[in-house]
Amino acid sequence: MTKHSPEILMLRYEIEQSVNRQIRTPSDFEFLVGVIWERMHVTISPTTLKRLWGYIEGADMTRRSTLNILSQFLGYEHWDAFLVKLHDLAPEASDFIVSQSVKTSELHEGNTVTVSWKPDRKCTFLFLGGIKFRVVSALNSKLQVGNTFECSFFIHHEPLYIDNLIQEDNPPTPFVLGTKGGLEEIMVE
């Protein structure tokens, strides 16, 4: 499982919710190492966590033993139990995408993608090439004009999972928007 997969993004999100803190800086990773030790008496390297969060470059694949520890930290028996929980929350474990969708690979540099989601949020992103975007307008969103991020798909009625979101001087982080109801509008120009 790659560190960019939705399952890993959800694991990181749930860990941040569990410790009531976003994990973005070296001191955040040290804090998380300490909390894992306090709860489980298990040592995990801050470097391993930094790789998993995309704070530093490194192996794209995460060891199963690391995923087991982090799943147990959240109260699951192991990684597979965490995946079962995700499966149970989803209406289907897998399915073909039949909703309106936009593939980043089909865009041309300079295209804009405008998305909206509940309750009253709307953003426009400038496609920079590859899978990279820059926020050019943001209404009622935590995203800010000038932020950059990576994304491969925009899917109607599904949340938008983005990676390597860069806001100001903060390290890159994953981010999800539209968790309740997904994207209501996707418009490409």
Z-matrix of the N, CA and C atoms (Angstrom, degrees):
N
C 1 1.448
C 2 1.533 1 108.29
N 3 1.330 2 116.86 1 128.13
C 4 1.459 3 120.02 2 -178.56
C 5 1.524 4 110.80 3 -82.55
N 6 1.314 5 115.20 4 158.02
C 7 1.462 6 119.82 5 -178.02
C 8 1.519 7 112.51 6 -70.30
N 9 1.341 8 117.66 7 -6.58
C 10 1.464 9 121.55 8 178.74
C 11 1.530 10 112.42 9 -101.62
N 12 1.336 11 117.61 10 0.56
C 13 1.467 12 119.96 11 -177.72
C 14 1.531 13 110.24 12 -71.14
N 15 1.333 14 117.87 13 151.57
C 16 1.477 15 120.38 14 179.13
C 17 1.529 16 112.94 15 -56.97
N 18 1.331 17 117.38 16 -33.05
C 19 1.462 18 120.19 17 -179.98
C 20 1.532 19 111.12 18 -65.84
N 21 1.320 20 116.28 19 -41.49
C 22 1.469 21 120.29 20 178.20
C 23 1.530 22 109.94 21 -68.96
N 24 1.328 23 116.73 22 -40.97
C 25 1.466 24 119.43 23 176.92
C 26 1.525 25 110.64 24 -59.14
N 27 1.335 26 116.91 25 -41.12
C 28 1.462 27 120.53 26 179.45
C 29 1.526 28 110.67 27 -67.93
N 30 1.332 29 117.72 28 -38.78
C 31 1.463 30 121.17 29 177.04
C 32 1.529 31 109.91 30 -59.74
N 33 1.324 32 116.45 31 -47.69
C 34 1.466 33 120.20 32 179.28
C 35 1.525 34 110.64 33 -61.90
N 36 1.319 35 116.62 34 -42.67
C 37 1.468 36 120.72 35 179.29
C 38 1.529 37 110.39 36 -60.16
N 39 1.333 38 117.21 37 -47.14
C 40 1.463 39 120.46 38 -178.25
C 41 1.531 40 111.52 39 -65.81
N 42 1.324 41 117.46 40 -34.89
C 43 1.466 42 120.22 41 176.67
C 44 1.531 43 109.70 42 -64.76
N 45 1.326 44 116.96 43 -44.76
C 46 1.463 45 120.12 44 178.66
C 47 1.522 46 110.89 45 -62.20
N 48 1.333 47 117.22 46 -38.79
C 49 1.464 48 120.48 47 177.09
C 50 1.525 49 110.15 48 -65.38
N 51 1.330 50 116.41 49 -39.58
C 52 1.464 51 121.70 50 -177.93
C 53 1.526 52 112.12 51 -63.53
N 54 1.328 53 116.40 52 -38.18
C 55 1.465 54 119.85 53 -178.94
C 56 1.531 55 112.16 54 -96.61
N 57 1.345 56 115.32 55 0.39
C 58 1.455 57 122.37 56 177.57
C 59 1.533 58 111.45 57 55.58
N 60 1.349 59 114.86 58 45.75
C 61 1.463 60 119.67 59 -176.79
C 62 1.518 61 108.99 60 -160.75
N 63 1.334 62 117.46 61 134.61
C 64 1.450 63 120.24 62 172.61
C 65 1.525 64 108.34 63 -75.79
N 66 1.317 65 114.80 64 139.45
C 67 1.462 66 120.63 65 -178.48
C 68 1.523 67 107.50 66 -100.64
N 69 1.360 68 115.83 67 103.47
C 70 1.462 69 119.51 68 -174.16
C 71 1.525 70 113.97 69 -136.49
N 72 1.330 71 117.42 70 -24.63
C 73 1.460 72 119.98 71 -173.36
C 74 1.526 73 109.83 72 -118.58
N 75 1.319 74 118.02 73 164.51
C 76 1.463 75 119.63 74 177.19
C 77 1.528 76 112.98 75 -53.83
N 78 1.326 77 117.03 76 -39.19
C 79 1.469 78 118.28 77 179.20
C 80 1.523 79 111.66 78 -68.01
N 81 1.340 80 117.72 79 -29.40
C 82 1.471 81 120.67 80 175.55
C 83 1.531 82 110.43 81 -65.30
N 84 1.329 83 116.87 82 -40.70
C 85 1.467 84 120.31 83 179.64
C 86 1.531 85 110.55 84 -67.17
N 87 1.332 86 116.88 85 -39.88
C 88 1.465 87 120.54 86 176.70
C 89 1.532 88 109.94 87 -63.85
N 90 1.332 89 116.08 88 -40.88
C 91 1.465 90 121.08 89 176.87
C 92 1.528 91 109.97 90 -58.53
N 93 1.342 92 116.93 91 -47.42
C 94 1.461 93 120.71 92 -178.37
C 95 1.528 94 111.28 93 -63.86
N 96 1.318 95 117.61 94 -40.90
C 97 1.466 96 120.91 95 175.41
C 98 1.527 97 110.07 96 -55.96
N 99 1.338 98 116.25 97 -43.48
C 100 1.468 99 120.97 98 179.81
C 101 1.520 100 112.87 99 -65.41
N 102 1.323 101 116.62 100 -41.31
C 103 1.465 102 120.21 101 179.71
C 104 1.533 103 110.42 102 -66.73
N 105 1.329 104 116.91 103 -40.29
C 106 1.474 105 120.04 104 177.42
C 107 1.525 106 109.47 105 -61.50
N 108 1.339 107 116.97 106 -42.80
C 109 1.469 108 120.06 107 178.80
C 110 1.531 109 110.55 108 -62.75
N 111 1.332 110 116.75 109 -44.42
C 112 1.470 111 120.39 110 -179.20
C 113 1.527 112 112.38 111 -61.35
N 114 1.326 113 116.63 112 -42.05
C 115 1.469 114 120.25 113 -176.29
C 116 1.522 115 112.66 114 -79.03
N 117 1.339 116 116.36 115 -35.84
C 118 1.467 117 118.97 116 -168.12
C 119 1.525 118 114.43 117 -122.04
N 120 1.311 119 118.20 118 -14.64
C 121 1.464 120 122.39 119 -172.79
C 122 1.525 121 110.93 120 56.57
N 123 1.342 122 114.27 121 43.90
C 124 1.461 123 122.76 122 177.44
C 125 1.523 124 106.85 123 -125.45
N 126 1.317 125 115.56 124 136.86
C 127 1.460 126 120.47 125 178.61
C 128 1.518 127 109.47 126 -95.81
N 129 1.325 128 114.83 127 131.51
C 130 1.461 129 121.09 128 174.21
C 131 1.520 130 106.78 129 -132.48
N 132 1.291 131 116.50 130 140.39
C 133 1.461 132 121.37 131 -174.94
C 134 1.529 133 111.45 132 -74.05
N 135 1.335 134 116.88 133 136.94
C 136 1.462 135 118.60 134 174.36
C 137 1.531 136 111.43 135 -60.82
N 138 1.328 137 116.73 136 -31.14
C 139 1.466 138 120.28 137 178.44
C 140 1.526 139 110.83 138 -64.88
N 141 1.332 140 117.11 139 -39.92
C 142 1.467 141 120.96 140 176.77
C 143 1.522 142 109.91 141 -60.24
N 144 1.331 143 116.38 142 -45.03
C 145 1.470 144 120.53 143 179.63
C 146 1.527 145 110.63 144 -65.32
N 147 1.327 146 116.96 145 -40.33
C 148 1.467 147 120.38 146 179.29
C 149 1.524 148 111.11 147 -62.13
N 150 1.336 149 117.27 148 -38.98
C 151 1.466 150 120.35 149 176.75
C 152 1.521 151 110.83 150 -64.93
N 153 1.343 152 115.73 151 -44.95
C 154 1.461 153 120.54 152 -178.02
C 155 1.526 154 111.18 153 -62.46
N 156 1.322 155 117.66 154 -38.05
C 157 1.464 156 121.80 155 -179.95
C 158 1.532 157 111.64 156 -82.34
N 159 1.332 158 118.09 157 -5.58
C 160 1.458 159 120.92 158 -179.43
C 161 1.515 160 113.16 159 76.86
N 162 1.339 161 116.96 160 16.07
C 163 1.459 162 121.03 161 178.83
C 164 1.530 163 110.63 162 -70.98
N 165 1.332 164 115.91 163 -35.46
C 166 1.466 165 121.02 164 175.00
C 167 1.523 166 107.99 165 -127.55
N 168 1.311 167 115.18 166 157.05
C 169 1.463 168 120.57 167 177.36
C 170 1.517 169 109.37 168 -73.97
N 171 1.291 170 115.44 169 151.71
C 172 1.457 171 119.40 170 178.73
C 173 1.508 172 109.60 171 171.24
N 174 1.296 173 115.21 172 -163.92
C 175 1.453 174 121.17 173 -178.52
C 176 1.520 175 110.12 174 -53.59
N 177 1.340 176 115.68 175 134.07
C 178 1.456 177 120.55 176 179.37
C 179 1.523 178 111.13 177 -77.05
N 180 1.314 179 116.65 178 -29.20
C 181 1.461 180 121.19 179 -179.69
C 182 1.533 181 109.35 180 -91.50
N 183 1.329 182 114.95 181 142.35
C 184 1.468 183 120.72 182 179.67
C 185 1.517 184 108.88 183 -106.12
N 186 1.325 185 116.43 184 136.29
C 187 1.469 186 120.94 185 179.91
C 188 1.522 187 110.83 186 -63.45
N 189 1.312 188 114.43 187 143.66
C 190 1.467 189 120.89 188 178.48
C 191 1.531 190 110.82 189 -60.40
N 192 1.331 191 117.22 190 -36.33
C 193 1.464 192 119.70 191 179.99
C 194 1.534 193 110.78 192 -62.12
N 195 1.329 194 117.53 193 -37.91
C 196 1.460 195 121.36 194 176.84
C 197 1.523 196 110.00 195 -66.17
N 198 1.327 197 116.99 196 -43.91
C 199 1.463 198 121.01 197 179.48
C 200 1.528 199 110.78 198 -64.12
N 201 1.333 200 116.87 199 -36.85
C 202 1.468 201 120.20 200 177.15
C 203 1.532 202 110.79 201 -63.47
N 204 1.338 203 116.83 202 -45.65
C 205 1.467 204 120.78 203 -179.62
C 206 1.529 205 110.07 204 -60.74
N 207 1.329 206 116.87 205 -47.12
C 208 1.464 207 119.85 206 -177.36
C 209 1.526 208 111.77 207 -67.84
N 210 1.323 209 117.14 208 -34.08
C 211 1.469 210 120.41 209 176.06
C 212 1.527 211 110.03 210 -67.59
N 213 1.336 212 116.69 211 -41.84
C 214 1.461 213 120.72 212 178.12
C 215 1.530 214 110.25 213 -64.79
N 216 1.315 215 116.73 214 -35.26
C 217 1.460 216 121.37 215 176.53
C 218 1.533 217 110.36 216 -57.53
N 219 1.336 218 116.11 217 -34.26
C 220 1.464 219 121.30 218 -179.94
C 221 1.529 220 112.70 219 -85.65
N 222 1.350 221 116.27 220 -2.38
C 223 1.460 222 119.35 221 177.17
C 224 1.519 223 115.08 222 101.58
N 225 1.318 224 117.21 223 7.02
C 226 1.465 225 120.93 224 177.50
C 227 1.525 226 109.27 225 -93.25
N 228 1.313 227 115.47 226 158.20
C 229 1.463 228 119.72 227 -179.48
C 230 1.528 229 111.08 228 -67.03
N 231 1.336 230 116.26 229 -38.12
C 232 1.463 231 122.22 230 -179.08
C 233 1.533 232 108.35 231 -168.05
N 234 1.329 233 116.12 232 -178.98
C 235 1.464 234 122.73 233 -178.30
C 236 1.528 235 111.47 234 -57.88
N 237 1.313 236 117.67 235 -43.22
C 238 1.464 237 119.82 236 -178.77
C 239 1.523 238 111.44 237 -61.78
N 240 1.328 239 117.64 238 -36.00
C 241 1.473 240 120.91 239 177.76
C 242 1.534 241 110.09 240 -65.46
N 243 1.332 242 116.59 241 -37.79
C 244 1.466 243 120.06 242 175.87
C 245 1.523 244 110.04 243 -62.74
N 246 1.337 245 116.95 244 -43.55
C 247 1.463 246 120.88 245 179.19
C 248 1.523 247 111.49 246 -63.33
N 249 1.335 248 117.18 247 -37.90
C 250 1.471 249 121.16 248 177.42
C 251 1.524 250 109.26 249 -61.64
N 252 1.321 251 116.81 250 -43.35
C 253 1.470 252 120.35 251 178.57
C 254 1.518 253 110.41 252 -60.07
N 255 1.331 254 117.75 253 -43.48
C 256 1.462 255 120.35 254 177.79
C 257 1.522 256 110.51 255 -62.08
N 258 1.323 257 115.87 256 -41.88
C 259 1.469 258 121.15 257 178.41
C 260 1.517 259 110.55 258 -60.80
N 261 1.324 260 117.12 259 -43.74
C 262 1.466 261 121.17 260 -178.59
C 263 1.525 262 112.21 261 -65.80
N 264 1.333 263 117.04 262 -29.54
C 265 1.460 264 120.39 263 178.95
C 266 1.522 265 111.99 264 -76.72
N 267 1.317 266 115.64 265 -27.00
C 268 1.461 267 119.91 266 -178.08
C 269 1.527 268 110.15 267 -86.29
N 270 1.335 269 116.94 268 143.75
C 271 1.459 270 118.88 269 178.68
C 272 1.529 271 112.09 270 -63.59
N 273 1.305 272 117.42 271 -33.56
C 274 1.457 273 123.26 272 177.35
C 275 1.523 274 107.76 273 -138.12
N 276 1.308 275 116.90 274 140.01
C 277 1.456 276 119.35 275 178.77
C 278 1.520 277 111.17 276 -68.67
N 279 1.319 278 115.90 277 -35.10
C 280 1.452 279 120.42 278 176.77
C 281 1.518 280 108.41 279 -154.48
N 282 1.302 281 114.97 280 151.63
C 283 1.446 282 119.69 281 -178.81
C 284 1.513 283 107.73 282 -166.18
N 285 1.322 284 116.40 283 162.24
C 286 1.445 285 121.04 284 174.35
C 287 1.519 286 108.84 285 -75.31
N 288 1.319 287 116.06 286 146.80
C 289 1.457 288 120.09 287 177.63
C 290 1.522 289 107.17 288 -82.27
N 291 1.330 290 115.63 289 111.74
C 292 1.461 291 120.12 290 -179.99
C 293 1.526 292 110.90 291 -111.32
N 294 1.331 293 117.04 292 -9.64
C 295 1.453 294 121.30 293 177.07
C 296 1.521 295 109.18 294 -73.79
N 297 1.337 296 114.63 295 164.29
C 298 1.451 297 119.54 296 173.13
C 299 1.523 298 107.69 297 -57.31
N 300 1.306 299 116.77 298 132.22
C 301 1.460 300 119.85 299 178.41
C 302 1.516 301 110.33 300 -144.39
N 303 1.313 302 114.97 301 157.38
C 304 1.457 303 121.87 302 176.87
C 305 1.519 304 106.71 303 -125.10
N 306 1.324 305 115.99 304 123.14
C 307 1.464 306 121.32 305 175.69
C 308 1.524 307 108.24 306 -92.32
N 309 1.298 308 115.94 307 131.38
C 310 1.454 309 120.35 308 178.02
C 311 1.524 310 110.88 309 -58.52
N 312 1.328 311 116.73 310 -34.24
C 313 1.475 312 120.76 311 -178.72
C 314 1.525 313 112.31 312 -64.30
N 315 1.334 314 117.64 313 -16.33
C 316 1.461 315 121.07 314 -179.77
C 317 1.532 316 112.94 315 -96.28
N 318 1.333 317 116.54 316 -2.51
C 319 1.461 318 120.66 317 -179.96
C 320 1.520 319 110.77 318 -86.44
N 321 1.325 320 115.27 319 161.10
C 322 1.462 321 121.91 320 174.75
C 323 1.524 322 107.85 321 -113.36
N 324 1.311 323 115.98 322 143.36
C 325 1.460 324 120.62 323 179.30
C 326 1.525 325 109.08 324 -52.49
N 327 1.323 326 116.29 325 130.78
C 328 1.458 327 121.76 326 -178.11
C 329 1.522 328 113.51 327 100.41
N 330 1.356 329 117.72 328 -15.20
C 331 1.470 330 120.10 329 173.93
C 332 1.522 331 109.00 330 -62.43
N 333 1.338 332 116.31 331 153.79
C 334 1.455 333 120.56 332 171.53
C 335 1.520 334 108.25 333 -116.41
N 336 1.321 335 114.92 334 146.24
C 337 1.459 336 122.47 335 175.77
C 338 1.523 337 106.85 336 -121.29
N 339 1.334 338 116.22 337 121.27
C 340 1.461 339 120.95 338 177.75
C 341 1.520 340 107.83 339 -107.60
N 342 1.323 341 116.19 340 129.74
C 343 1.465 342 121.39 341 179.52
C 344 1.527 343 108.79 342 -128.21
N 345 1.335 344 114.78 343 151.50
C 346 1.461 345 119.49 344 173.33
C 347 1.517 346 108.65 345 -136.45
N 348 1.343 347 115.41 346 153.52
C 349 1.457 348 121.49 347 179.68
C 350 1.518 349 108.60 348 -153.13
N 351 1.338 350 115.49 349 166.65
C 352 1.468 351 121.21 350 -175.42
C 353 1.520 352 110.75 351 -71.54
N 354 1.332 353 117.84 352 150.38
C 355 1.455 354 124.70 353 0.73
C 356 1.525 355 113.23 354 -84.36
N 357 1.308 356 119.82 355 -36.32
C 358 1.472 357 121.23 356 -177.28
C 359 1.524 358 110.15 357 -152.89
N 360 1.326 359 115.67 358 47.64
C 361 1.458 360 120.45 359 -175.62
C 362 1.526 361 110.83 360 -105.64
N 363 1.328 362 114.23 361 145.86
C 364 1.465 363 119.14 362 -179.85
C 365 1.520 364 108.97 363 -154.91
N 366 1.328 365 116.08 364 135.45
C 367 1.467 366 121.48 365 178.14
C 368 1.518 367 109.76 366 -139.41
N 369 1.321 368 114.49 367 151.56
C 370 1.455 369 120.81 368 172.43
C 371 1.525 370 107.68 369 -121.49
N 372 1.337 371 115.04 370 133.45
C 373 1.456 372 122.30 371 -177.06
C 374 1.526 373 109.57 372 -118.30
N 375 1.319 374 117.04 373 136.31
C 376 1.457 375 123.14 374 174.58
C 377 1.521 376 108.49 375 -93.23
N 378 1.342 377 116.86 376 126.32
C 379 1.459 378 121.31 377 179.42
C 380 1.525 379 109.15 378 -78.78
N 381 1.341 380 116.34 379 122.01
C 382 1.462 381 122.34 380 -176.29
C 383 1.521 382 113.16 381 -98.18
N 384 1.335 383 116.47 382 -4.46
C 385 1.459 384 120.99 383 -177.09
C 386 1.506 385 110.78 384 109.65
N 387 1.326 386 116.56 385 160.46
C 388 1.464 387 120.98 386 -177.01
C 389 1.513 388 110.04 387 64.76
N 390 1.338 389 116.41 388 -113.71
C 391 1.471 390 121.31 389 173.25
C 392 1.533 391 109.54 390 -130.07
N 393 1.346 392 116.28 391 22.67
C 394 1.460 393 120.96 392 -172.13
C 395 1.532 394 111.45 393 -102.21
N 396 1.352 395 114.66 394 140.99
C 397 1.454 396 122.69 395 -179.60
C 398 1.527 397 110.07 396 -133.70
N 399 1.342 398 115.10 397 156.91
C 400 1.458 399 121.52 398 171.59
C 401 1.522 400 107.81 399 -125.33
N 402 1.331 401 116.94 400 137.23
C 403 1.464 402 122.05 401 178.42
C 404 1.526 403 108.05 402 -74.52
N 405 1.350 404 116.69 403 123.36
C 406 1.466 405 120.07 404 179.01
C 407 1.527 406 112.07 405 -109.23
N 408 1.340 407 117.65 406 -17.63
C 409 1.466 408 120.21 407 170.33
C 410 1.525 409 107.97 408 -153.11
N 411 1.335 410 115.41 409 146.49
C 412 1.462 411 120.58 410 -177.49
C 413 1.524 412 108.79 411 -147.05
N 414 1.332 413 115.87 412 124.25
C 415 1.454 414 122.16 413 179.32
C 416 1.523 415 109.02 414 -118.87
N 417 1.334 416 117.22 415 117.86
C 418 1.469 417 123.32 416 177.45
C 419 1.526 418 112.90 417 57.30
N 420 1.306 419 117.72 418 38.31
C 421 1.466 420 122.76 419 -176.71
C 422 1.520 421 110.37 420 -125.79
N 423 1.324 422 116.38 421 155.51
C 424 1.459 423 120.85 422 172.88
C 425 1.524 424 110.79 423 -73.75
N 426 1.339 425 116.61 424 -19.88
C 427 1.455 426 119.83 425 174.00
C 428 1.524 427 108.30 426 -69.97
N 429 1.339 428 115.90 427 148.77
C 430 1.458 429 121.06 428 -177.48
C 431 1.519 430 109.68 429 -127.78
N 432 1.324 431 115.67 430 149.08
C 433 1.460 432 120.74 431 177.28
C 434 1.527 433 108.65 432 -54.00
N 435 1.327 434 115.40 433 131.60
C 436 1.464 435 121.16 434 -179.34
C 437 1.514 436 113.58 435 99.46
N 438 1.347 437 118.74 436 -19.70
C 439 1.467 438 121.04 437 176.16
C 440 1.519 439 108.95 438 -59.85
N 441 1.321 440 116.74 439 147.47
C 442 1.464 441 120.95 440 172.82
C 443 1.520 442 108.75 441 -120.87
N 444 1.339 443 115.34 442 155.99
C 445 1.459 444 120.92 443 179.57
C 446 1.522 445 109.36 444 -161.22
N 447 1.339 446 114.42 445 173.38
C 448 1.462 447 121.33 446 176.92
C 449 1.516 448 109.52 447 -118.79
N 450 1.340 449 115.97 448 143.46
C 451 1.464 450 121.21 449 -178.65
C 452 1.523 451 108.61 450 -159.49
N 453 1.335 452 116.32 451 142.07
C 454 1.463 453 120.83 452 -179.93
C 455 1.520 454 113.57 453 -104.72
N 456 1.336 455 117.66 454 -29.13
C 457 1.462 456 121.88 455 -175.40
C 458 1.517 457 110.96 456 -140.79
N 459 1.308 458 115.87 457 147.64
C 460 1.459 459 124.30 458 167.60
C 461 1.530 460 104.93 459 -121.87
N 462 1.332 461 117.86 460 118.11
C 463 1.463 462 121.12 461 -174.54
C 464 1.527 463 109.61 462 -122.09
N 465 1.329 464 115.73 463 125.34
C 466 1.460 465 122.38 464 179.95
C 467 1.526 466 110.40 465 -60.52
N 468 1.322 467 117.59 466 134.19
C 469 1.469 468 125.91 467 179.93
C 470 1.525 469 113.97 468 69.33
N 471 1.335 470 117.90 469 14.89
C 472 1.469 471 122.11 470 175.69
C 473 1.526 472 108.41 471 -124.10
N 474 1.344 473 117.58 472 150.08
C 475 1.469 474 119.26 473 174.75
C 476 1.527 475 110.28 474 -60.84
N 477 1.308 476 116.15 475 154.85
C 478 1.456 477 121.54 476 176.98
C 479 1.519 478 108.53 477 -102.21
N 480 1.330 479 115.93 478 113.70
C 481 1.461 480 121.69 479 177.12
C 482 1.516 481 107.75 480 -96.14
N 483 1.336 482 115.27 481 122.13
C 484 1.456 483 119.70 482 177.68
C 485 1.527 484 108.28 483 -120.12
N 486 1.313 485 115.13 484 158.05
C 487 1.458 486 119.73 485 -178.56
C 488 1.525 487 109.08 486 -129.13
N 489 1.325 488 114.05 487 161.48
C 490 1.467 489 121.59 488 177.80
C 491 1.520 490 112.38 489 53.15
N 492 1.343 491 115.96 490 40.96
C 493 1.464 492 120.50 491 174.41
C 494 1.520 493 108.31 492 -67.08
N 495 1.320 494 115.26 493 125.98
C 496 1.459 495 120.67 494 178.29
C 497 1.521 496 108.20 495 -114.84
N 498 1.340 497 115.45 496 116.40
C 499 1.457 498 123.24 497 177.12
C 500 1.518 499 107.92 498 -121.05
N 501 1.316 500 115.70 499 119.14
C 502 1.456 501 122.67 500 -179.93
C 503 1.522 502 110.24 501 53.04
N 504 1.337 503 117.84 502 -128.76
C 505 1.459 504 120.96 503 -177.41
C 506 1.523 505 112.52 504 -96.30
N 507 1.335 506 117.65 505 10.08
C 508 1.465 507 120.75 506 -179.16
C 509 1.525 508 110.38 507 -74.29
N 510 1.324 509 117.12 508 149.30
C 511 1.462 510 119.74 509 176.85
C 512 1.531 511 110.19 510 -68.02
N 513 1.318 512 117.69 511 160.43
C 514 1.464 513 121.42 512 179.29
C 515 1.533 514 111.19 513 -58.48
N 516 1.337 515 115.64 514 142.48
C 517 1.458 516 120.77 515 -178.51
C 518 1.521 517 109.69 516 -146.91
N 519 1.324 518 118.13 517 152.99
C 520 1.463 519 119.60 518 173.03
C 521 1.533 520 109.66 519 -76.52
N 522 1.317 521 116.47 520 159.69
C 523 1.458 522 121.21 521 -178.71
C 524 1.522 523 107.89 522 -154.70
N 525 1.321 524 116.49 523 146.37
C 526 1.463 525 120.72 524 176.47
C 527 1.517 526 108.01 525 -128.25
N 528 1.321 527 115.40 526 138.94
C 529 1.456 528 119.36 527 175.55
C 530 1.522 529 109.17 528 -128.81
N 531 1.318 530 116.44 529 153.88
C 532 1.454 531 121.21 530 -179.14
C 533 1.520 532 113.42 531 73.21
N 534 1.339 533 117.13 532 38.27
C 535 1.467 534 119.70 533 -176.50
C 536 1.523 535 112.50 534 -66.18
N 537 1.329 536 117.63 535 -23.42
C 538 1.467 537 120.81 536 179.19
C 539 1.520 538 108.88 537 -111.05
N 540 1.307 539 116.47 538 96.00
C 541 1.460 540 121.10 539 177.71
C 542 1.505 541 115.21 540 100.48
N 543 1.319 542 117.34 541 -13.57
C 544 1.458 543 120.07 542 177.40
C 545 1.521 544 113.04 543 73.11
N 546 1.326 545 114.69 544 -166.11
C 547 1.464 546 121.28 545 -178.94
C 548 1.529 547 109.12 546 -75.92
N 549 1.317 548 116.11 547 129.42
C 550 1.463 549 120.69 548 178.75
C 551 1.521 550 111.67 549 -87.86
N 552 1.333 551 116.31 550 -29.49
C 553 1.455 552 121.23 551 -176.52
C 554 1.522 553 108.46 552 -141.18
N 555 1.312 554 115.70 553 139.70
C 556 1.468 555 122.04 554 172.16
C 557 1.531 556 106.03 555 -136.00
N 558 1.326 557 117.17 556 119.88
C 559 1.447 558 120.46 557 -178.36
C 560 1.535 559 108.80 558 -132.61
N 561 1.325 560 115.99 559 128.21
C 562 1.469 561 121.63 560 179.98
C 563 1.516 562 109.70 561 -109.52
N 564 1.314 563 115.43 562 133.40
C 565 1.480 564 120.03 563 175.49
C 566 1.507 565 109.57 564 -130.65
